[in-house]
Amino acid sequence: FPVTIGFLFILGCLLAALYAVIAPFLFSTFFPAYMESVLFSQVLALSIVAVFPGILYSQALIGHMKKKELYILSIAPAIVRICIMASLISFLGIWAVIIGMIGYYAVGTVLLLFLFAQRVTRHYPQRSKALSLHKLPKPKRL
């Protein structure tokens, strides 16, 4: 569980960094009239980092038809996005939309991982030791 999240997080970071590097070239080639939007696009690419760790786990909840968890995952991040956008859009403009979208994906992924870990520890108690971070084994002395 934690290894998969770490791998997907690193993969998301690499993809976001790759996009941030090639975005100016893409915009100059395909959208030369919108070069001022490159920075917005690069910052919005941070949402890739927030989305990637939850991809497999969301599909697992869909496959197991966990309707309650899926409803929570569709409503809570949307409320966060609406609150961020409604409160900041008059001050920050387009940046409020970008912050709201990144917040939406980040809250959704954290909530998804929390719900999934809660479900795994409830149904598979032997795995709860592997998921708890505060009960790490003490290192062995050599």
Secondary structure, 3 states (H helix, E strand, C coil): CHHHHHHHHHHHHHHHHHHHHHHHHHHHHHCHHHHHHHHHHHHHCHHHHHHHHHHHHHHHHHHCCCHHHHHHHHHHHHHHHHHHHHHHHHHHCHHHHHHHHHHHHHHHHHHHHHHHHHHHHHHCHHHHHHHCCCCCCCCCCC
